[in-house]
Amino acid sequence: MIIDTDTGSDDAVALLLALAAPGEVRAVTTVAGNVPLATGTRNALVTLQLAGRADVPVHAGCERPLVRPMSTAQHVHGHDGMGGHELPDPLRGPEPDHAVDVLLSSPRRRPGELTLVTLGPLTNLAAALLRDRLLLSRFRHVYCMAGAADLRGNISPTAEFNVWADPEAARVVLQAARPETVTWIGWDVSRRDAVMTPGDQRRLEGLGTPLAGFAHRINRTVADWARDVTGLAGYDLPDPVAMAVALRPELVLERETVHADVALGDETRGQLIIDRRRTAPPPNVTLVRRVDEQGFKHMLFDACAREVRP
């Protein structure tokens, strides 16, 4: 597995899920999004170190969207992306190879073997696709935390942050995608099936492990934002639920294959344009619509309950 991330607090929890699961995380690539690139790269390194996997290479990627100025989500995740908590400096730094080069070279060396999971804006993947149009087919499957299929947004009235942050990149990916190779898990799924209620938060904190404490603390500013902005009964975990689908596709309860595009105009920037008419173009992506909430949370608690070997 390769994980492409703009490491904020929920991305870090998604990394914990991946590292707890069978299989191998081959590399982490980072992109600007929730936080500036250098901050997200540091957060990835810190998370891997805390999870006992500092050996996983981290490669920094694109520091801004394809054509737009960068907009972060630091108002959601805190200035550092991790809820403003003091975290230890990583013992290692990122590798010299650029993330886009890693996304291009890794599946060529292992065609059809690697799963790609993207947790941030799709800038790195789009930049790679501009150099290799067939890139998506070289992976076993590509899972993206992207979009809001019900058009209820978290950064605007109708758009999800990852797609809104770089809608041109999202369009590049959709233009190259096919439903049998690319699955998007949107914020609509997180809002319905991945909300950490106050009871869930107490259970997470009560696990008493360093990883559980880490996952609980770094999401405190997200909890405040969710209360004040989205009105959820707790904070939601979009990146972890997308990672859970990638790790255990059987968690999906409802999916659809559609033809989707992305709006680029100012008023609807980042909104998914889903054509469900009989005359629609052929489908280009699979959208997950519902996930087994209890199955997802069981994975989450199990991953955070594990003790890390020194």
TORSELUM-82488 format. One record per residue: residue number from 1; residue in three letters; x, y, z of N, C-alpha, C, O in turn. Coordinates in steps of 0.1 Angstrom, whole numbers, plus 5000, padded with zeros to 4 digits. Example, Ala and Ser with C-alpha at 12.3 -4.5 7.8 and 13.67 -1.06 7.14 Angstrom:
% TORSELUM-82488
1|Ala|5132|4943|5078|5123|4955|5078|5132|4967|5078|5142|4967|5085 $
2|Ser|5128|4978|5071|5137|4989|5071|5129|5000|5079|5134|5011|5080 $
% end
This chain:
% TORSELUM-82488
1|Met|5008|4988|5000|5000|5000|5000|5009|5012|5000|5019|5013|5007 $
2|Ile|5004|5022|4992|5010|5036|4993|4999|5045|4998|4988|5044|4993 $
3|Ile|5002|5054|5007|4993|5063|5013|4997|5077|5009|5008|5082|5013 $
4|Asp|4988|5085|5003|4991|5099|4999|4983|5108|5008|4970|5106|5009 $
5|Thr|4989|5116|5016|4982|5123|5027|4986|5137|5029|4998|5141|5027 $
6|Asp|4977|5146|5034|4980|5159|5038|4979|5160|5053|4971|5167|5058 $
7|Thr|4988|5153|5060|4986|5148|5073|4981|5158|5084|4989|5165|5089 $
8|Gly|4968|5157|5086|4961|5164|5097|4957|5153|5107|4962|5142|5106 $
9|Ser|4949|5157|5116|4946|5148|5127|4938|5135|5123|4942|5124|5128 $
10|Asp|4929|5136|5114|4922|5124|5110|4930|5116|5100|4929|5103|5100 $
11|Asp|4939|5122|5092|4949|5114|5084|4958|5106|5093|4961|5094|5090 $
12|Ala|4962|5112|5105|4971|5104|5114|4964|5092|5119|4970|5081|5120 $
13|Val|4951|5093|5122|4943|5081|5127|4942|5071|5116|4943|5059|5118 $
14|Ala|4940|5076|5103|4940|5066|5092|4953|5059|5090|4953|5047|5087 $
15|Leu|4964|5066|5093|4977|5059|5092|4978|5048|5103|4983|5037|5100 $
16|Leu|4973|5051|5115|4973|5041|5125|4965|5028|5121|4969|5017|5124 $
17|Leu|4954|5030|5114|4946|5019|5109|4954|5011|5100|4954|4998|5100 $
18|Ala|4960|5017|5090|4968|5010|5080|4980|5003|5086|4982|4991|5082 $
19|Leu|4986|5009|5096|4998|5002|5102|4994|4990|5111|5002|4982|5114 $
20|Ala|4982|4990|5116|4977|4979|5124|4972|4967|5116|4970|4957|5121 $
21|Ala|4970|4969|5103|4963|4959|5095|4974|4950|5089|4985|4954|5087 $
22|Pro|4970|4938|5085|4979|4929|5078|4983|4936|5064|4976|4943|5059 $
23|Gly|4995|4932|5060|5000|4938|5048|5011|4948|5051|5014|4951|5062 $
24|Glu|5016|4955|5041|5027|4963|5042|5024|4977|5037|5020|4979|5025 $
25|Val|5027|4987|5045|5027|5001|5040|5040|5004|5034|5050|5005|5041 $
26|Arg|5041|5005|5021|5054|5006|5014|5060|5020|5015|5072|5022|5016 $
27|Ala|5051|5030|5014|5055|5044|5014|5044|5053|5018|5032|5050|5016 $
28|Val|5047|5065|5023|5038|5075|5025|5042|5087|5017|5054|5091|5018 $
29|Thr|5033|5093|5009|5036|5105|5002|5028|5116|5007|5016|5114|5011 $
30|Thr|5033|5128|5007|5026|5139|5013|5023|5150|5003|5030|5152|4993 $
31|Val|5013|5158|5006|5008|5168|4997|5002|5180|5006|4998|5178|5017 $
32|Ala|5003|5192|5001|4997|5203|5008|4982|5202|5008|4976|5198|4998 $
33|Gly|4976|5205|5019|4961|5205|5020|4957|5209|5034|4955|5221|5036 $
34|Asn|4954|5200|5043|4950|5204|5056|4960|5214|5062|4956|5224|5069 $
35|Val|4972|5212|5059|4983|5221|5064|4993|5223|5053|4993|5215|5043 $
36|Pro|5003|5232|5054|5013|5233|5044|5021|5220|5043|5021|5212|5052 $
37|Leu|5028|5218|5032|5035|5206|5029|5045|5202|5040|5045|5191|5044 $
38|Ala|5053|5211|5044|5063|5208|5054|5057|5203|5067|5062|5194|5074 $
39|Thr|5046|5209|5071|5039|5206|5084|5033|5192|5082|5034|5183|5091 $
40|Gly|5026|5189|5071|5020|5176|5069|5030|5165|5068|5028|5154|5073 $
41|Thr|5042|5168|5062|5053|5158|5061|5058|5155|5075|5060|5143|5079 $
42|Arg|5060|5165|5084|5064|5163|5097|5054|5155|5105|5058|5145|5112 $
43|Asn|5041|5158|5103|5031|5150|5110|5031|5136|5106|5028|5127|5115 $
44|Ala|5033|5133|5093|5034|5119|5089|5046|5112|5096|5044|5100|5100 $
45|Leu|5057|5118|5096|5069|5112|5102|5067|5110|5117|5070|5100|5123 $
46|Val|5060|5120|5124|5058|5118|5138|5048|5107|5141|5050|5099|5150 $
47|Thr|5038|5106|5133|5028|5095|5135|5034|5081|5132|5031|5072|5140 $
48|Leu|5042|5080|5122|5048|5067|5119|5057|5063|5131|5058|5052|5135 $
49|Gln|5065|5073|5136|5074|5070|5147|5066|5066|5160|5070|5056|5166 $
50|Leu|5055|5073|5163|5047|5069|5175|5041|5055|5173|5039|5048|5183 $
51|Ala|5038|5052|5161|5032|5038|5158|5043|5027|5157|5039|5016|5154 $
52|Gly|5055|5031|5159|5066|5021|5158|5070|5017|5144|5076|5007|5142 $
53|Arg|5067|5026|5134|5070|5023|5120|5078|5034|5114|5075|5039|5103 $
54|Ala|5088|5039|5121|5096|5050|5115|5104|5045|5103|5110|5053|5096 $
55|Asp|5104|5032|5100|5111|5027|5089|5104|5029|5076|5110|5028|5065 $
56|Val|5091|5033|5076|5083|5035|5064|5088|5048|5058|5088|5059|5065 $
57|Pro|5092|5048|5045|5097|5061|5039|5086|5071|5037|5075|5067|5033 $
58|Val|5089|5083|5039|5080|5094|5036|5086|5103|5026|5098|5107|5026 $
59|His|5078|5106|5016|5083|5114|5004|5074|5127|5003|5061|5125|5001 $
60|Ala|5080|5138|5004|5072|5151|5002|5069|5153|4987|5076|5150|4978 $
61|Gly|5057|5159|4985|5052|5161|4971|5049|5176|4968|5057|5185|4971 $
62|Cys|5038|5178|4962|5034|5191|4957|5030|5201|4969|5023|5197|4978 $
63|Glu|5036|5213|4968|5034|5222|4979|5023|5232|4976|5020|5241|4984 $
64|Arg|5016|5230|4965|5004|5239|4962|4996|5232|4952|5001|5223|4945 $
65|Pro|4983|5236|4950|4974|5230|4940|4980|5232|4926|4990|5240|4924 $
66|Leu|4974|5225|4916|4979|5226|4902|4979|5240|4897|4989|5244|4891 $
67|Val|4969|5248|4899|4968|5261|4893|4963|5272|4903|4964|5284|4900 $
68|Arg|4959|5268|4915|4953|5278|4924|4963|5281|4936|4972|5273|4938 $
69|Pro|4960|5292|4943|4967|5294|4955|4963|5283|4965|4952|5278|4964 $
70|Met|4972|5281|4975|4969|5270|4985|4959|5276|4995|4960|5287|5000 $
71|Ser|4950|5267|4999|4941|5270|5010|4941|5258|5020|4940|5247|5015 $
72|Thr|4944|5261|5033|4945|5250|5042|4932|5248|5050|4923|5256|5049 $
73|Ala|4932|5238|5059|4921|5236|5068|4926|5237|5082|4922|5229|5091 $
74|Gln|4935|5246|5085|4941|5248|5098|4930|5253|5108|4932|5251|5120 $
75|His|4920|5259|5103|4909|5263|5111|4901|5252|5117|4894|5253|5127 $
76|Val|4903|5240|5111|4897|5228|5116|4906|5219|5124|4902|5215|5135 $
77|His|4918|5217|5119|4928|5208|5126|4938|5215|5135|4946|5208|5141 $
78|Gly|4937|5228|5136|4947|5235|5144|4959|5239|5135|4961|5234|5124 $
79|His|4967|5249|5140|4978|5254|5132|4988|5244|5128|4993|5244|5116 $
80|Asp|4990|5234|5137|4999|5223|5134|4993|5211|5127|4999|5202|5124 $
81|Gly|4979|5212|5125|4972|5201|5120|4969|5189|5129|4962|5180|5126 $
82|Met|4974|5190|5141|4973|5180|5151|4967|5185|5164|4971|5181|5175 $
83|Gly|4958|5195|5163|4951|5200|5175|4959|5208|5184|4955|5211|5196 $
84|Gly|4971|5213|5180|4979|5222|5188|4986|5215|5199|4991|5222|5208 $
85|His|4988|5202|5199|4995|5194|5209|5009|5193|5206|5014|5191|5195 $
86|Glu|5017|5194|5217|5032|5193|5215|5035|5178|5212|5032|5169|5220 $
87|Leu|5041|5176|5201|5045|5162|5196|5060|5162|5195|5066|5172|5191 $
88|Pro|5066|5150|5198|5080|5149|5197|5085|5151|5182|5078|5148|5173 $
89|Asp|5097|5157|5181|5103|5158|5168|5106|5144|5162|5110|5135|5170 $
90|Pro|5104|5142|5149|5107|5129|5143|5122|5127|5143|5130|5137|5142 $
91|Leu|5126|5115|5145|5141|5111|5144|5146|5111|5130|5158|5112|5128 $
92|Arg|5137|5109|5121|5141|5108|5107|5134|5119|5099|5124|5125|5103 $
93|Gly|5140|5122|5088|5134|5132|5078|5128|5125|5066|5129|5113|5065 $
94|Pro|5122|5132|5057|5117|5126|5045|5128|5122|5036|5140|5126|5037 $
95|Glu|5125|5113|5027|5134|5108|5017|5136|5118|5006|5127|5127|5004 $
96|Pro|5146|5118|4998|5149|5128|4988|5140|5127|4976|5137|5137|4969 $
97|Asp|5135|5115|4973|5126|5113|4960|5113|5121|4962|5107|5120|4973 $
98|His|5109|5128|4952|5096|5135|4952|5085|5125|4952|5085|5114|4945 $
99|Ala|5074|5129|4958|5062|5120|4959|5057|5116|4946|5053|5105|4944 $
100|Val|5056|5125|4936|5051|5122|4923|5060|5111|4916|5054|5103|4909 $
101|Asp|5073|5112|4918|5081|5102|4912|5079|5088|4918|5079|5078|4912 $
102|Val|5076|5088|4931|5073|5076|4938|5060|5070|4933|5059|5058|4931 $
103|Leu|5050|5078|4931|5037|5073|4926|5038|5068|4912|5031|5059|4908 $
104|Leu|5047|5073|4904|5050|5068|4891|5058|5055|4891|5055|5046|4883 $
105|Ser|5068|5055|4899|5078|5044|4898|5073|5031|4905|5076|5020|4901 $
106|Ser|5067|5033|4917|5063|5021|4925|5054|5011|4918|5057|4999|4918 $
107|Pro|5043|5015|4912|5035|5005|4905|5041|5000|4892|5037|4989|4888 $
108|Arg|5051|5007|4887|5058|5001|4875|5067|4989|4879|5068|4979|4872 $
109|Arg|5072|4991|4891|5081|4980|4897|5072|4968|4901|5077|4957|4901 $
110|Arg|5060|4971|4906|5051|4960|4911|5038|4962|4905|5028|4965|4912 $
111|Pro|5036|4959|4892|5023|4962|4885|5012|4953|4891|5014|4941|4892 $
112|Gly|5001|4960|4894|4989|4953|4899|4990|4948|4913|4981|4941|4917 $
113|Glu|5000|4951|4920|5002|4946|4934|4999|4956|4945|4995|4953|4956 $
114|Leu|5000|4969|4942|4999|4979|4952|4986|4986|4952|4980|4989|4941 $
115|Thr|4981|4989|4964|4969|4997|4965|4973|5011|4969|4982|5013|4977 $
116|Leu|4967|5021|4963|4969|5035|4966|4957|5040|4973|4946|5039|4969 $
117|Val|4960|5047|4984|4949|5054|4992|4953|5068|4993|4963|5072|4998 $
118|Thr|4944|5077|4988|4947|5091|4989|4938|5097|5000|4926|5095|5000 $
119|Leu|4943|5106|5008|4936|5111|5020|4935|5126|5019|4929|5133|5028 $
120|Gly|4942|5133|5009|4942|5147|5008|4938|5152|4994|4933|5144|4986 $
121|Pro|4941|5164|4991|4938|5169|4977|4946|5160|4967|4956|5154|4971 $
122|Leu|4941|5159|4955|4946|5149|4946|4957|5155|4937|4959|5150|4926 $
123|Thr|4964|5165|4942|4974|5172|4934|4986|5162|4930|4989|5162|4918 $
124|Asn|4991|5154|4939|5002|5145|4936|4998|5135|4925|5005|5133|4915 $
125|Leu|4986|5129|4927|4981|5119|4918|4978|5125|4904|4982|5119|4894 $
126|Ala|4973|5137|4904|4970|5144|4891|4983|5147|4884|4984|5145|4872 $
127|Ala|4993|5152|4891|5006|5155|4885|5012|5143|4879|5018|5143|4869 $
128|Ala|5011|5132|4886|5016|5119|4881|5008|5115|4868|5014|5110|4859 $
129|Leu|4995|5116|4869|4987|5113|4857|4990|5121|4845|4989|5116|4833 $
130|Leu|4994|5133|4847|4998|5141|4835|5011|5136|4828|5013|5139|4817 $
131|Arg|5018|5128|4835|5030|5122|4830|5028|5107|4825|5035|5102|4817 $
132|Asp|5018|5101|4831|5014|5087|4828|4999|5085|4828|4994|5083|4839 $
133|Arg|4993|5086|4817|4978|5085|4816|4973|5072|4821|4961|5071|4825 $
134|Leu|4981|5062|4820|4976|5048|4824|4979|5045|4839|4978|5033|4843 $
135|Leu|4984|5054|4846|4989|5052|4860|4978|5045|4869|4982|5035|4876 $
136|Leu|4966|5049|4868|4956|5043|4877|4955|5028|4875|4952|5021|4884 $
137|Ser|4956|5024|4863|4955|5009|4859|4966|5001|4864|4966|4989|4864 $
138|Arg|4977|5008|4868|4989|5000|4872|4988|4996|4887|4996|4988|4892 $
139|Phe|4979|5002|4894|4976|4999|4908|4966|4987|4909|4958|4986|4900 $
140|Arg|4966|4980|4920|4956|4970|4922|4942|4977|4923|4932|4973|4917 $
141|His|4942|4988|4931|4930|4996|4932|4934|5010|4938|4944|5011|4945 $
142|Val|4926|5020|4935|4929|5033|4940|4916|5038|4948|4905|5038|4943 $
143|Tyr|4918|5041|4961|4908|5046|4969|4911|5060|4973|4922|5064|4977 $
144|Cys|4901|5069|4971|4902|5083|4974|4892|5088|4984|4880|5086|4982 $
145|Met|4897|5095|4995|4887|5102|5003|4885|5115|4996|4893|5124|4997 $
146|Ala|4873|5116|4990|4871|5127|4981|4856|5129|4978|4849|5120|4976 $
147|Gly|4852|5142|4978|4839|5145|4974|4828|5144|4984|4830|5139|4995 $
148|Ala|4816|5148|4980|4804|5147|4988|4792|5144|4978|4787|5152|4972 $
149|Ala|4789|5131|4977|4780|5126|4967|4766|5131|4969|4758|5131|4960 $
150|Asp|4763|5136|4981|4749|5141|4984|4749|5156|4983|4739|5163|4986 $
151|Leu|4761|5162|4979|4762|5177|4977|4760|5185|4990|4757|5196|4989 $
152|Arg|4763|5179|5001|4763|5186|5014|4778|5187|5018|4784|5177|5021 $
153|Gly|4783|5199|5018|4798|5201|5019|4802|5204|5033|4794|5206|5042 $
154|Asn|4815|5204|5035|4821|5208|5048|4830|5220|5047|4833|5226|5057 $
155|Ile|4834|5224|5035|4842|5236|5033|4833|5247|5026|4836|5259|5027 $
156|Ser|4823|5243|5019|4814|5251|5012|4800|5245|5013|4800|5233|5018 $
157|Pro|4789|5251|5009|4776|5244|5011|4775|5231|5003|4768|5222|5007 $
158|Thr|4783|5229|4993|4782|5217|4984|4794|5209|4982|4794|5199|4975 $
159|Ala|4806|5214|4987|4819|5207|4984|4826|5202|4996|4825|5208|5007 $
160|Glu|4833|5191|4994|4842|5185|5004|4856|5191|5002|4859|5195|4991 $
161|Phe|4863|5192|5013|4876|5200|5013|4886|5195|5003|4892|5203|4995 $
162|Asn|4889|5182|5003|4899|5177|4994|4897|5180|4979|4906|5184|4972 $
163|Val|4885|5179|4975|4882|5182|4961|4881|5198|4959|4886|5203|4949 $
164|Trp|4876|5205|4969|4876|5219|4968|4890|5225|4968|4892|5235|4960 $
165|Ala|4899|5220|4975|4912|5225|4976|4920|5225|4963|4927|5234|4960 $
166|Asp|4917|5215|4955|4923|5214|4941|4914|5207|4932|4916|5196|4928 $
167|Pro|4903|5214|4928|4893|5208|4919|4899|5204|4905|4894|5195|4899 $
168|Glu|4908|5212|4900|4914|5208|4887|4921|5195|4888|4920|5187|4879 $
169|Ala|4928|5192|4899|4934|5179|4901|4924|5168|4902|4925|5157|4896 $
170|Ala|4913|5170|4909|4902|5161|4910|4896|5157|4896|4893|5146|4893 $
171|Arg|4895|5168|4888|4890|5165|4875|4899|5157|4866|4895|5148|4859 $
172|Val|4912|5159|4868|4922|5151|4860|4921|5137|4864|4921|5128|4856 $
173|Val|4919|5134|4877|4918|5120|4882|4905|5114|4877|4906|5103|4872 $
174|Leu|4894|5121|4877|4882|5115|4872|4882|5113|4857|4876|5103|4853 $
175|Gln|4889|5121|4850|4890|5119|4835|4898|5107|4832|4896|5101|4821 $
176|Ala|4906|5103|4841|4914|5091|4838|4909|5078|4845|4914|5067|4843 $
177|Ala|4899|5080|4853|4894|5069|4862|4884|5060|4854|4878|5063|4844 $
178|Arg|4883|5048|4860|4873|5038|4856|4867|5032|4869|4875|5031|4879 $
179|Pro|4854|5029|4869|4848|5024|4882|4854|5011|4888|4854|5009|4900 $
180|Glu|4860|5003|4879|4866|4991|4884|4880|4993|4890|4885|4984|4896 $
181|Thr|4886|5005|4888|4899|5007|4894|4899|5018|4904|4909|5019|4911 $
182|Val|4889|5027|4904|4889|5039|4913|4876|5039|4921|4865|5039|4916 $
183|Thr|4878|5041|4934|4867|5042|4944|4868|5055|4952|4879|5057|4958 $
184|Trp|4858|5063|4952|4858|5075|4961|4849|5072|4973|4838|5067|4972 $
185|Ile|4854|5076|4985|4846|5076|4997|4845|5090|5002|4855|5096|5006 $
186|Gly|4833|5096|5001|4831|5110|5004|4828|5114|5018|4826|5105|5027 $
187|Trp|4826|5127|5020|4823|5132|5033|4809|5128|5037|4806|5128|5049 $
188|Asp|4800|5125|5028|4787|5120|5031|4788|5107|5039|4779|5105|5048 $
189|Val|4797|5098|5035|4799|5086|5043|4804|5089|5057|4799|5083|5067 $
190|Ser|4813|5098|5058|4819|5101|5071|4808|5107|5080|4807|5103|5092 $
191|Arg|4800|5116|5075|4790|5122|5082|4779|5113|5087|4773|5115|5098 $
192|Arg|4777|5102|5080|4766|5093|5084|4772|5081|5092|4765|5077|5102 $
193|Asp|4784|5076|5089|4788|5063|5094|4801|5064|5101|4807|5053|5105 $
194|Ala|4807|5076|5104|4820|5076|5110|4821|5088|5120|4831|5094|5122 $
195|Val|4810|5090|5127|4809|5101|5137|4813|5095|5151|4807|5085|5156 $
196|Met|4823|5101|5157|4827|5097|5171|4819|5105|5181|4821|5116|5184 $
197|Thr|4808|5098|5186|4800|5104|5196|4807|5106|5209|4818|5101|5210 $
198|Pro|4802|5114|5218|4808|5116|5231|4811|5102|5238|4822|5101|5244 $
199|Gly|4802|5093|5236|4805|5079|5242|4817|5073|5235|4825|5066|5241 $
200|Asp|4817|5074|5222|4829|5068|5214|4842|5075|5218|4852|5068|5220 $
201|Gln|4841|5088|5221|4853|5095|5225|4858|5090|5238|4870|5089|5241 $
202|Arg|4849|5088|5248|4852|5083|5261|4858|5069|5260|4867|5066|5267 $
203|Arg|4852|5061|5251|4857|5047|5250|4872|5048|5244|4880|5040|5249 $
204|Leu|4874|5056|5234|4887|5057|5228|4897|5062|5239|4908|5056|5241 $
205|Glu|4894|5072|5246|4903|5077|5257|4905|5067|5267|4916|5065|5273 $
206|Gly|4895|5059|5270|4896|5049|5281|4904|5037|5277|4907|5029|5286 $
207|Leu|4908|5035|5265|4916|5024|5261|4930|5025|5268|4936|5015|5272 $
208|Gly|4934|5037|5271|4946|5039|5279|4959|5036|5273|4970|5037|5280 $
209|Thr|4960|5034|5260|4972|5031|5253|4978|5045|5248|4970|5054|5246 $
210|Pro|4991|5045|5245|4996|5057|5239|4990|5061|5226|4988|5073|5223 $
211|Leu|4987|5051|5218|4981|5054|5205|4967|5059|5206|4962|5069|5199 $
212|Ala|4959|5054|5216|4945|5059|5218|4946|5073|5224|4938|5081|5219 $
213|Gly|4955|5076|5233|4956|5089|5238|4960|5099|5227|4955|5110|5227 $
214|Phe|4969|5095|5218|4973|5103|5207|4961|5106|5198|4959|5118|5194 $
215|Ala|4954|5096|5194|4942|5097|5185|4932|5106|5191|4925|5114|5184 $
216|His|4930|5105|5204|4920|5113|5211|4924|5128|5212|4916|5137|5209 $
217|Arg|4936|5130|5216|4941|5144|5218|4941|5152|5205|4937|5164|5205 $
218|Ile|4946|5146|5194|4948|5154|5182|4935|5158|5175|4936|5167|5166 $
219|Asn|4924|5152|5179|4911|5156|5173|4903|5165|5181|4891|5167|5178 $
220|Arg|4908|5171|5191|4900|5180|5200|4896|5192|5192|4884|5197|5194 $
221|Thr|4904|5199|5184|4899|5210|5177|4889|5207|5166|4880|5215|5163 $
222|Val|4891|5195|5160|4881|5190|5151|4867|5188|5158|4857|5192|5152 $
223|Ala|4867|5184|5170|4855|5182|5178|4848|5196|5180|4836|5197|5178 $
224|Asp|4856|5206|5183|4850|5219|5184|4844|5225|5171|4834|5230|5171 $
225|Trp|4852|5222|5160|4847|5227|5147|4834|5220|5143|4825|5226|5138 $
226|Ala|4834|5207|5145|4822|5199|5142|4810|5204|5150|4799|5205|5144 $
227|Arg|4812|5207|5162|4801|5212|5170|4796|5226|5165|4784|5228|5164 $
228|Asp|4805|5234|5161|4801|5248|5158|4797|5250|5143|4789|5259|5140 $
229|Val|4802|5241|5134|4800|5243|5120|4791|5233|5114|4781|5236|5108 $
230|Thr|4794|5220|5115|4786|5210|5109|4774|5204|5117|4765|5198|5112 $
231|Gly|4775|5207|5130|4764|5203|5139|4763|5188|5141|4752|5183|5144 $
232|Leu|4773|5181|5139|4773|5166|5142|4773|5163|5156|4777|5171|5165 $
233|Ala|4769|5151|5160|4769|5147|5174|4782|5141|5178|4783|5130|5183 $
234|Gly|4793|5149|5175|4806|5145|5177|4814|5148|5165|4809|5155|5156 $
235|Tyr|4827|5145|5165|4835|5147|5153|4835|5135|5144|4834|5124|5149 $
236|Asp|4837|5137|5131|4837|5126|5122|4851|5124|5117|4860|5132|5118 $
237|Leu|4853|5112|5111|4866|5107|5107|4866|5103|5092|4866|5091|5089 $
238|Pro|4867|5113|5083|4866|5109|5069|4878|5101|5064|4876|5091|5056 $
239|Asp|4890|5105|5068|4901|5097|5063|4902|5083|5069|4905|5073|5061 $
240|Pro|4900|5081|5082|4900|5067|5087|4889|5058|5080|4891|5047|5078 $
241|Val|4877|5064|5078|4867|5055|5072|4870|5052|5058|4867|5041|5053 $
242|Ala|4877|5061|5050|4882|5057|5037|4892|5047|5038|4892|5037|5030 $
243|Met|4901|5048|5047|4912|5038|5049|4906|5024|5053|4910|5014|5048 $
244|Ala|4895|5024|5061|4889|5012|5065|4883|5005|5053|4884|4993|5052 $
245|Val|4877|5012|5044|4872|5007|5031|4883|5000|5023|4881|4990|5017 $
246|Ala|4894|5007|5022|4905|5002|5014|4910|4989|5021|4914|4980|5013 $
247|Leu|4911|4988|5034|4916|4976|5041|4906|4965|5041|4910|4953|5040 $
248|Arg|4893|4969|5042|4883|4959|5043|4871|4963|5034|4861|4968|5040 $
249|Pro|4871|4960|5021|4860|4964|5013|4847|4958|5016|4837|4964|5012 $
250|Glu|4847|4948|5024|4834|4942|5028|4826|4950|5038|4815|4948|5040 $
251|Leu|4833|4961|5043|4825|4970|5051|4815|4979|5044|4806|4985|5050 $
252|Val|4817|4979|5031|4808|4988|5022|4794|4981|5022|4792|4970|5018 $
253|Leu|4784|4989|5026|4770|4985|5025|4763|4989|5013|4753|4983|5008 $
254|Glu|4767|5000|5007|4760|5006|4996|4770|5013|4987|4779|5021|4992 $
255|Arg|4770|5011|4974|4779|5018|4965|4771|5020|4952|4761|5013|4949 $
256|Glu|4776|5029|4943|4771|5031|4930|4782|5034|4921|4792|5040|4924 $
257|Thr|4780|5031|4908|4789|5035|4898|4783|5046|4890|4771|5044|4885 $
258|Val|4790|5057|4888|4784|5068|4881|4794|5075|4872|4806|5072|4873 $
259|His|4789|5084|4864|4798|5093|4857|4798|5106|4865|4788|5113|4867 $
260|Ala|4810|5110|4870|4812|5122|4878|4822|5131|4873|4832|5127|4866 $
261|Asp|4820|5144|4875|4829|5155|4871|4829|5164|4883|4822|5162|4893 $
262|Val|4837|5175|4882|4839|5184|4893|4837|5198|4888|4842|5202|4878 $
263|Ala|4830|5206|4896|4827|5220|4892|4840|5228|4895|4845|5227|4906 $
264|Leu|4843|5237|4886|4855|5246|4888|4851|5260|4891|4860|5268|4895 $
265|Gly|4839|5264|4888|4835|5278|4890|4835|5282|4905|4833|5274|4913 $
266|Asp|4836|5295|4907|4837|5300|4921|4825|5297|4930|4827|5293|4941 $
267|Glu|4813|5298|4924|4801|5295|4933|4799|5281|4937|4794|5278|4948 $
268|Thr|4804|5272|4928|4802|5257|4931|4815|5250|4931|4816|5238|4929 $
269|Arg|4826|5257|4933|4840|5251|4933|4840|5238|4941|4836|5238|4953 $
270|Gly|4845|5228|4935|4847|5215|4942|4834|5206|4943|4835|5195|4948 $
271|Gln|4823|5211|4939|4811|5203|4939|4812|5191|4929|4816|5193|4918 $
272|Leu|4807|5180|4933|4807|5168|4924|4795|5171|4914|4784|5175|4919 $
273|Ile|4797|5168|4902|4786|5168|4892|4784|5154|4888|4792|5148|4880 $
274|Ile|4773|5148|4893|4770|5134|4891|4759|5132|4881|4748|5137|4884 $
275|Asp|4761|5125|4870|4751|5124|4860|4745|5110|4861|4751|5100|4858 $
276|Arg|4733|5110|4866|4726|5097|4868|4715|5095|4857|4706|5086|4859 $
277|Arg|4715|5103|4847|4705|5101|4836|4708|5089|4828|4719|5084|4828 $
278|Arg|4698|5083|4821|4700|5072|4813|4709|5075|4801|4716|5067|4795 $
279|Thr|4710|5088|4798|4718|5093|4787|4732|5097|4791|4739|5103|4783 $
280|Ala|4735|5094|4804|4748|5099|4809|4760|5092|4802|4758|5081|4797 $
281|Pro|4772|5098|4801|4783|5091|4796|4786|5079|4805|4781|5077|4816 $
282|Pro|4795|5070|4800|4798|5057|4808|4803|5061|4822|4810|5071|4823 $
283|Pro|4800|5053|4832|4805|5055|4845|4821|5056|4845|4827|5049|4838 $
284|Asn|4826|5065|4854|4840|5066|4855|4845|5064|4869|4858|5064|4872 $
285|Val|4836|5062|4879|4841|5060|4893|4830|5053|4901|4819|5054|4898 $
286|Thr|4835|5045|4911|4826|5039|4921|4826|5048|4933|4836|5052|4938 $
287|Leu|4814|5052|4937|4811|5060|4949|4806|5051|4960|4796|5044|4959 $
288|Val|4813|5051|4971|4808|5044|4983|4798|5053|4990|4800|5065|4991 $
289|Arg|4786|5048|4993|4775|5056|4999|4773|5053|5014|4769|5062|5021 $
290|Arg|4774|5041|5018|4772|5037|5032|4782|5026|5036|4786|5018|5028 $
291|Val|4786|5027|5049|4796|5018|5054|4791|5012|5067|4783|5019|5074 $
292|Asp|4795|5000|5071|4791|4994|5084|4798|5002|5095|4810|5000|5097 $
293|Glu|4790|5010|5102|4795|5019|5112|4802|5011|5123|4813|5014|5128 $
294|Gln|4795|5001|5128|4801|4993|5139|4813|4986|5135|4823|4985|5143 $
295|Gly|4814|4980|5123|4826|4974|5118|4837|4983|5117|4849|4980|5120 $
296|Phe|4835|4995|5112|4845|5005|5112|4850|5009|5125|4863|5009|5127 $
297|Lys|4842|5012|5135|4846|5016|5148|4853|5004|5155|4862|5007|5163 $
298|His|4849|4992|5153|4857|4981|5158|4871|4981|5153|4880|4979|5161 $
299|Met|4873|4983|5140|4887|4984|5135|4894|4995|5142|4906|4994|5146 $
300|Leu|4888|5007|5143|4894|5018|5149|4899|5016|5163|4910|5018|5167 $
301|Phe|4890|5010|5172|4894|5008|5186|4904|4997|5187|4913|4998|5195 $
302|Asp|4904|4987|5178|4914|4977|5178|4928|4982|5175|4938|4979|5181 $
303|Ala|4928|4991|5165|4941|4997|5160|4947|5006|5171|4959|5006|5173 $
304|Cys|4938|5013|5178|4943|5022|5189|4946|5015|5202|4953|5020|5210 $
305|Ala|4940|5003|5204|4943|4995|5216|4956|4988|5216|4961|4984|5226 $
306|Arg|4962|4987|5204|4975|4979|5204|4986|4986|5210|4987|4999|5210 $
307|Glu|4995|4979|5216|5007|4984|5223|5018|4984|5212|5020|4974|5205 $
308|Val|5026|4994|5212|5037|4996|5203|5050|4990|5209|5053|4994|5220 $
309|Arg|5057|4982|5202|5069|4977|5207|5080|4988|5206|5081|4995|5196 $
310|Pro|5088|4989|5217|5098|4999|5217|5109|4996|5206|5118|5004|5205 $
% end
